[in-house]
Amino acid sequence: MLGPLEAHVNGQVIDLGRPQQRLVLAVLLADAGRLVSTETLIRRVWDNVPLGARRTLHVHITRLRRLLAPVGDTTSGSTRLIRRSGGYLLDVDPDQVDTFRFRRLLAQARHLECPEARRAMLLGQALDLWRGLPLSDLPGQWAARVRQGWQEQYLDTVMMWALAYLRVGDPGTVLPRLRELVGEHPLVESLAAVYMRALYASGRPADALNQYTATRHRLIEELGTDPGPELQHVHRQVLSADPALAPPATISPPESKLVPRQLPAPPRTFTGRLHQLATLDQAHDLSTVVVTAIDGMAGIGKTALAVHAAHRSIDRYPDGQLFIDLHGYTEGREPIQPFDTLDRMLRALGIPGERIPAGLDERAALYRTRLADQRVLIVLDNAATEDQVAPLLPGTAGCLVLVTSRHRLAGLDPTHTLSLESLPTSDAVTLFARTAGESRLANEPPQLLVELVELCGRLPLAIRIAAARLRSHPTWDLSHLVERLRGQRNRNCPTC
C-alpha cells in the first residue's frame, strides 16, 4: 500500500482488477483484522453513492475472494475475506502488509530504551518499505485523505531517521534523501531545519545558511510569514557555530549494530507437537552453543515446528534471528554451499561486502567472531549433510541453532536430535479443520474426516494442501474430496 496498491503471490504480482475493486481491497487492508461495516465500505469507495452500490460491492467482494484464494494456499499464512454480521473482515498476517510492518518498525524505534544506532537502522528499514506515493493509483476522497495522512507520517519518520543518524555521527547518509524532500516540500520548516543541521554536521555551514535564506524567501512569497521559532533557532546555532550541532566525537555507524530479524511469519494453523515444543522450549543454555537437529520425511512439518518454536523464543535472543533455506532437498536447486551461505549471513549481521574474506575458513572465523558474546537464534532449514551445516555453527556460548533435515544429522557435535513422525489422528483432524474452516465442516461425518487425514498420511503439508483445495472449491463437500483422494497412490501429493 505504500505506493501503488500491489499484491504478491509466490513472488508474482497479481492483477487486482479495476480501480474501484482495488479501492475495496485497500479499505479492507487499511483496517485489516477489524470488521468494516458495509455502510463504511460504501462511503469510502463511492464519493457519490449510486443506486445499486450494495450489489456492486458484493460483486467486488466475490471477485476479491477469488483473487486472494491462492494466498490461502501457501503454508506461510492465509488471507481470508470473511463475511460477518453487518460487514466484512480481512484476516491477514500483519507482516504480509507493508503498512503494518512500517508501524511495527516505527514502534520499535520509538522505544525509549532503543539504542540510537539501532533506532537509525529500524527507521531506515521502515522507510525502505515505501515505493512512492501511497495508494497513488486509487481514486476518491478516502484514498486522498489516507494518502495525505500517510505522507505526513512518512515525513515525520524521515526526520526521526535523519536525527538518529546525526546523533551517531553519520550526517552524510541522510543528505541525499533530505535534499530531495526539501525540494518537494519547501514550506515544511521542520524538514528544512533538519536539513540545515545535516549540512552543518557535514562541514557545510555556508550551504546551511543558504538553505535558511531560500526557505525564508519561499515562506514570505507564498505565505507572507517569516520562519518559525525552530528554524530561526537552528539558523542562530549555525551563525554562532554552536557545538551542539557538531557530530559526536566517536562515530558509531548503525551498520555495526545491525540486528537481523529474518524469521518467517509463524504458521497460523500450527497444531500439535506439544511434546516436541516442550523439548525445544527447554533447550536453552547460555553456557554453551545449543544445536538441535529436527529430522523427518518430506511434508512432516519440520520447518513449521522450527519456525514456531523460534518465535516462542525470540525474547531470549535479543541480538537477532537468522533464517536461511539451505536447499538440501529442493527440487531443481543445488544445495547452498557454506562459502555462499556465510556470505549471506555475514551481510545480514552488518558486515559490508568489501570486508567479507575470500576464503571459506576466513569467512567462518569472521562469522564466529561476529557472534561472540551475542545471543542470536539461527534456523538452518532444509540441510542435506553435516558438512553443509558445520561451518555455520557459532563458536561461543549464548546462541541457539535449529537445523532441519530429511536425515538425522547425528554427526554434528554438540547436537540434540528430534525426529518427527506423522501427526496423531486427532491433531491431524484439528489441523485440517483449522485450515479448511471449521464452519465448512460443521455437518460433515467425523469418520469421513478421519479417513481424509489418513489418506493424507497424517502429513501436515498434505493436509494443508487438501484443505486449501476444499476452500478453493465452494461447491465441493468433504465426500467429494475424499473420493478424489481414495484413488491417489502418492499420498504426499493429495491433489494430483
C-alpha positions in Angstrom: 0.0 0.0 0.0 3.0 2.3 0.4 3.0 3.1 -3.3 0.6 1.8 -6.0 -1.6 -1.0 -4.5 0.0 -4.3 -5.2 -0.5 -7.9 -4.1 2.2 -10.5 -4.5 1.7 -14.3 -4.5 4.7 -16.6 -4.7 6.8 -13.6 -5.8 4.4 -12.7 -8.7 2.3 -9.5 -8.8 -1.4 -10.4 -9.4 -3.9 -8.3 -11.2 -6.3 -6.8 -8.7 -8.9 -5.7 -11.2 -10.4 -2.3 -11.9 -9.7 0.8 -9.7 -13.0 0.6 -7.8 -12.3 -3.1 -6.9 -8.8 -2.2 -5.9 -10.2 0.5 -3.7 -12.4 -2.0 -1.9 -9.3 -4.1 -1.1 -7.4 -1.0 0.1 -10.2 -0.1 2.5 -10.2 -3.6 4.0 -6.4 -3.7 4.2 -6.3 -0.3 6.0 -8.4 -1.9 8.8 -7.1 -5.5 8.4 -8.2 -7.7 11.3 -11.1 -5.4 12.1 -14.7 -5.5 11.0 -15.5 -2.9 8.4 -19.3 -2.2 8.1 -20.9 -2.4 4.7 -22.0 1.2 5.1 -18.4 2.3 5.8 -17.2 0.4 2.8 -19.8 2.1 0.5 -19.0 5.6 1.8 -15.3 5.1 1.3 -15.5 3.5 -2.1 -18.0 6.0 -3.6 -17.8 9.7 -3.1 -21.4 10.0 -4.5 -23.1 6.7 -3.7 -25.0 5.4 -6.8 -28.1 3.2 -6.9 -27.1 -0.5 -6.6 -23.9 0.3 -4.7 -24.5 -2.5 -2.3 -25.0 -5.0 -5.1 -21.8 -3.8 -6.9 -19.9 -4.0 -3.6 -20.9 -7.7 -3.3 -19.6 -8.3 -6.8 -16.2 -6.7 -5.9 -16.1 -8.8 -2.7 -16.7 -12.1 -4.6 -14.0 -11.3 -7.2 -11.5 -10.3 -4.4 -12.2 -13.6 -2.6 -11.3 -15.4 -5.9 -8.2 -13.4 -6.3 -7.0 -13.9 -2.8 -7.6 -17.7 -2.7 -4.0 -18.5 -3.9 -2.7 -16.6 -0.9 -4.5 -19.1 1.4 -2.9 -22.0 -0.5 0.6 -21.1 0.8 1.9 -22.5 4.1 3.3 -19.2 5.3 -0.2 -18.0 6.4 -3.6 -17.5 4.9 -5.5 -14.4 3.8 -9.3 -14.7 4.1 -12.1 -12.2 3.4 -14.7 -13.1 5.9 -18.4 -12.0 5.9 -19.6 -11.1 9.4 -22.8 -9.6 10.6 -23.0 -6.1 9.2 -19.8 -6.1 7.3 -16.5 -7.7 6.2 -13.2 -8.5 7.8 -9.9 -9.2 6.0 -8.0 -11.8 8.1 -4.3 -11.4 7.0 -1.0 -11.8 8.7 0.2 -8.2 9.5 3.7 -9.0 8.3 2.2 -9.5 4.8 1.1 -5.9 4.7 3.7 -3.1 4.3 1.8 -0.6 6.3 1.7 -2.9 9.3 5.4 -3.7 9.0 6.1 0.0 8.8 4.2 0.7 12.1 5.8 -2.2 13.9 9.3 -0.9 12.9 8.3 2.6 13.9 7.1 1.4 17.3 10.3 -0.5 18.0 12.4 2.6 17.0 10.4 4.9 19.3 11.0 2.7 22.4 12.8 4.8 25.0 15.5 2.1 25.6 16.3 1.6 21.9 20.0 2.4 21.2 20.4 5.3 18.8 22.3 3.2 16.2 19.6 0.6 16.2 16.9 3.3 16.0 18.6 4.6 12.9 18.7 1.1 11.4 15.0 0.4 12.2 13.8 3.7 10.8 15.8 3.1 7.7 14.1 -0.3 7.3 10.7 1.3 7.7 11.4 4.0 5.1 12.7 1.3 2.6 9.2 -0.1 2.5 7.9 3.0 0.7 7.7 2.7 -3.1 6.3 6.1 -3.8 3.1 8.0 -3.0 0.8 5.7 -1.0 -2.3 4.4 -2.9 -1.2 6.6 -5.8 -3.3 4.5 -8.3 -6.6 4.8 -6.5 -9.3 7.4 -7.0 -11.7 9.1 -4.5 -11.7 11.3 -1.4 -11.0 8.5 1.1 -7.8 7.4 -0.7 -6.8 11.1 -1.0 -7.2 11.6 2.8 -5.3 8.4 3.6 -2.6 9.4 1.2 -2.1 12.8 2.8 -2.1 11.3 6.3 0.4 8.6 5.5 2.6 11.1 3.6 2.8 13.3 6.7 3.8 10.3 8.7 6.5 9.5 6.1 8.0 13.0 6.5 7.9 12.7 10.3 9.7 9.3 10.1 12.4 10.7 7.7 13.1 13.5 10.2 13.4 11.0 13.1 15.7 8.8 10.9 17.9 11.8 10.0 18.2 13.0 13.6 19.1 9.4 14.7 21.9 9.3 12.1 23.1 12.8 13.2 23.3 11.6 16.8 25.5 8.7 15.9 27.8 11.0 13.8 26.8 10.0 10.2 25.3 13.0 8.5 26.4 12.1 5.0 23.9 9.2 4.9 20.9 11.4 5.2 21.8 14.3 2.9 20.5 12.9 -0.4 17.1 12.0 0.9 16.7 15.2 2.8 17.8 17.3 -0.2 15.1 15.6 -2.4 12.4 16.0 0.2 13.2 19.7 0.9 12.8 20.3 -2.8 9.4 18.5 -2.9 8.2 20.2 0.4 9.9 23.6 0.5 7.4 25.0 3.1 7.9 22.3 5.7 10.1 24.2 8.2 10.9 21.3 10.4 12.3 19.4 7.4 14.4 22.4 6.4 15.7 22.6 9.9 16.9 19.0 9.9 18.5 19.5 6.5 20.4 22.5 7.8 21.6 20.5 10.8 22.8 17.7 8.5 24.6 20.2 6.2 26.4 21.9 9.1 27.4 18.5 10.6 28.8 17.6 7.2 31.1 20.6 7.3 29.0 22.8 5.0 27.8 25.8 7.2 27.6 28.1 4.2 25.1 25.7 2.5 23.1 25.5 5.7 22.8 29.3 5.7 21.9 29.4 2.1 19.1 26.8 2.8 17.7 29.1 5.5 17.7 32.0 3.1 15.9 30.1 0.4 13.3 28.7 2.9 12.7 32.2 4.3 12.2 33.8 0.9 9.7 31.0 -0.1 7.7 31.4 3.1 7.5 35.2 2.6 6.5 34.9 -1.0 3.9 32.1 -0.7 2.6 32.5 2.9 3.5 36.1 3.8 5.3 34.9 7.0 8.7 34.7 8.5 10.2 31.3 9.6 9.0 30.0 12.9 11.0 29.6 16.2 12.5 26.1 15.3 14.0 27.2 12.0 15.2 30.5 13.5 16.9 28.7 16.4 18.8 26.4 14.0 19.8 29.5 12.0 21.3 31.1 15.1 23.1 27.9 16.0 24.8 27.8 12.6 25.7 31.5 12.8 27.3 31.0 16.2 28.9 27.7 15.4 27.0 26.1 18.3 28.9 22.9 19.4 25.5 21.2 19.8 25.3 21.0 16.0 28.7 19.3 15.7 28.7 15.5 15.1 29.7 13.2 18.0 33.5 12.7 18.5 33.1 9.0 18.5 31.3 7.8 15.4 29.4 4.5 15.7 27.8 3.7 12.4 24.4 2.0 12.6 25.6 -0.8 10.3 27.9 -2.1 13.0 24.9 -2.8 15.2 22.6 -4.4 12.6 20.2 -6.7 14.3 18.7 -9.2 11.8 15.1 -10.3 12.1 14.8 -13.0 9.4 12.3 -15.4 10.8 9.4 -16.1 8.5 5.9 -15.5 10.0 4.8 -18.2 12.4 2.4 -20.8 10.8 -1.1 -19.6 11.5 -2.6 -23.1 11.8 0.2 -24.8 13.7 -1.3 -27.8 15.5 0.0 -30.3 18.0 3.7 -31.3 18.6 3.3 -30.4 22.2 6.0 -32.8 23.4 8.5 -31.6 20.8 7.7 -27.9 21.6 8.3 -28.6 25.3 11.7 -30.2 24.4 12.7 -27.2 22.3 11.5 -24.8 25.0 13.9 -26.4 27.5 16.8 -26.5 25.1 18.2 -23.0 26.0 21.5 -22.9 27.8 23.5 -19.7 27.8 26.6 -21.5 29.0 27.1 -23.3 25.7 26.1 -23.4 22.0 22.8 -25.3 21.8 22.2 -27.2 18.5 19.0 -29.1 17.9 18.6 -31.1 14.6 15.0 -31.8 13.6 14.6 -34.6 11.1 11.7 -36.3 9.3 10.3 -37.1 5.9 9.2 -34.5 3.4 6.0 -32.7 4.4 6.2 -33.9 8.1 6.3 -30.3 9.3 10.0 -29.8 10.3 10.2 -26.2 9.1 6.8 -25.3 10.7 8.0 -26.7 14.0 11.3 -24.9 13.9 9.8 -21.5 13.0 7.0 -21.9 15.5 9.5 -22.8 18.3 11.8 -20.0 17.2 9.1 -17.4 17.6 8.3 -18.6 21.1 12.0 -18.0 22.0 12.6 -14.6 20.3 12.8 -12.7 23.6 15.7 -14.9 24.7 17.8 -13.8 21.8 17.8 -10.0 21.6 20.8 -9.8 19.2 18.8 -11.2 16.3 17.4 -14.1 14.4 18.9 -15.6 11.2 17.0 -17.9 8.9 18.3 -19.5 5.7 17.0 -22.2 3.4 20.0 -24.4 2.5 18.0 -26.1 -0.3 19.4 -29.5 0.6 16.3 -31.2 -0.9 14.8 -28.5 -3.1 13.8 -30.0 -6.5 15.7 -28.2 -9.3 18.1 -26.4 -6.9 21.6 -27.3 -5.9 22.3 -27.2 -2.1 23.8 -23.9 -1.0 27.5 -24.4 -0.1 28.8 -23.0 3.2 31.0 -20.5 1.3 27.9 -18.8 -0.2 25.8 -19.2 3.0 28.4 -17.4 5.1 28.5 -14.5 2.7 24.7 -14.1 3.1 24.8 -14.5 6.9 27.7 -12.1 7.3 25.9 -9.4 5.3 22.8 -10.0 7.4 24.9 -9.4 10.5 26.0 -6.0 9.2 29.4 -6.9 7.6 29.9 -4.8 4.4 30.6 -6.9 1.2 34.0 -5.5 0.8 35.0 -6.7 4.3 33.9 -10.3 3.7 37.0 -12.6 3.2 37.6 -14.6 0.0 38.3 -18.0 1.8 35.8 -20.4 3.5 37.9 -20.7 6.7 38.3 -16.9 6.9 34.6 -16.4 6.5 33.8 -18.9 9.1 36.2 -17.3 11.5 34.7 -13.8 10.9 31.3 -15.3 11.4 32.2 -16.8 14.8 33.9 -13.5 15.8 30.8 -11.5 14.9 28.6 -13.9 17.0 31.0 -13.8 20.0 29.2 -12.6 23.2 26.0 -12.3 21.2 22.7 -14.1 21.8 21.4 -15.0 18.3 18.9 -17.6 17.2 19.8 -19.3 14.0 17.5 -21.5 11.9 19.2 -23.6 9.2 16.4 -25.1 7.2 16.5 -28.0 4.7 20.0 -29.2 5.3 21.5 -32.1 3.3 24.6 -33.1 5.3 26.6 -32.3 8.4 29.3 -30.7 6.2 26.8 -28.2 4.9 26.0 -27.1 8.5 29.2 -27.4 10.5 30.9 -24.1 9.3 27.7 -22.2 10.2 27.7 -23.1 13.9 28.8 -20.4 16.4 32.0 -20.9 18.4 31.0 -19.4 21.7 28.1 -19.8 24.2 24.8 -17.9 24.1 23.4 -18.9 20.7 20.7 -21.4 19.7 20.8 -23.2 16.4 17.8 -25.2 15.0 18.6 -27.4 12.0 16.0 -29.2 9.8 16.8 -32.1 7.5 15.2 -35.2 6.0 18.1 -37.3 7.5 19.3 -37.5 11.1 22.4 -35.3 11.4 23.9 -37.1 14.4 27.5 -36.2 13.3 27.1 -32.6 14.4 28.6 -32.0 17.8 27.1 -31.0 20.2 23.7 -31.8 18.9 20.3 -32.8 20.3 18.2 -34.7 17.8 14.4 -34.6 17.4 12.8 -37.0 15.0 9.3 -36.2 13.7 6.6 -38.7 12.8 3.1 -38.2 11.3 0.6 -36.3 13.4 -1.7 -38.3 15.7 -5.1 -38.6 14.1 -6.8 -36.1 16.5 -4.2 -33.5 15.8 -4.4 -34.2 12.0 -8.2 -33.7 12.1 -7.8 -30.5 14.1 -5.2 -29.2 11.6 -7.5 -29.9 8.6 -10.5 -28.2 10.3 -8.5 -25.1 11.2 -7.1 -24.8 7.7 -10.3 -25.6 5.8 -12.5 -23.6 8.1 -14.4 -25.2 10.9 -17.8 -23.8 9.8 -17.3 -25.5 6.5 -17.1 -28.9 8.2 -19.8 -28.4 10.8 -22.1 -31.0 9.3 -19.5 -33.5 8.0 -19.3 -37.0 9.5 -16.3 -37.4 11.8 -15.4 -40.7 10.3 -15.0 -39.0 6.9 -12.5 -36.5 8.4 -10.5 -39.3 9.9 -10.4 -41.1 6.5 -9.3 -38.0 4.8 -6.3 -37.3 7.1 -5.3 -41.0 6.8 -5.4 -40.7 3.0 -3.0 -37.7 3.5 -0.7 -39.9 5.6 -1.4 -37.5 8.5 1.4 -35.3 7.0 0.8 -31.6 7.8 1.8 -30.4 4.3 -0.5 -32.8 2.6 -3.3 -32.0 5.0 -2.9 -28.2 4.3 -2.9 -28.7 0.6 -6.1 -30.8 0.8 -7.8 -28.2 3.0 -6.8 -25.4 0.6 -8.3 -27.3 -2.3 -11.6 -27.7 -0.4 -11.6 -24.0 0.4 -11.0 -23.1 -3.3 -14.0 -25.2 -4.4 -17.1 -23.9 -2.6 -19.3 -26.5 -4.3 -17.4 -29.5 -3.0 -18.3 -31.3 0.1 -15.9 -33.5 2.1 -17.1 -36.7 0.5 -16.2 -35.2 -2.9 -12.6 -34.5 -1.8 -12.3 -37.9 -0.1 -13.5 -39.7 -3.2 -10.7 -37.9 -5.2 -8.1 -38.9 -2.6 -9.1 -42.6 -2.4 -7.7 -43.2 -5.9 -4.4 -41.5 -5.3 -1.3 -43.7 -5.0 1.1 -40.9 -3.9 -0.2 -39.6 -0.6 2.4 -36.9 -0.5 0.6 -35.3 -3.3 -3.1 -35.5 -2.4 -4.2 -33.1 -5.1 -2.6 -34.7 -8.2 
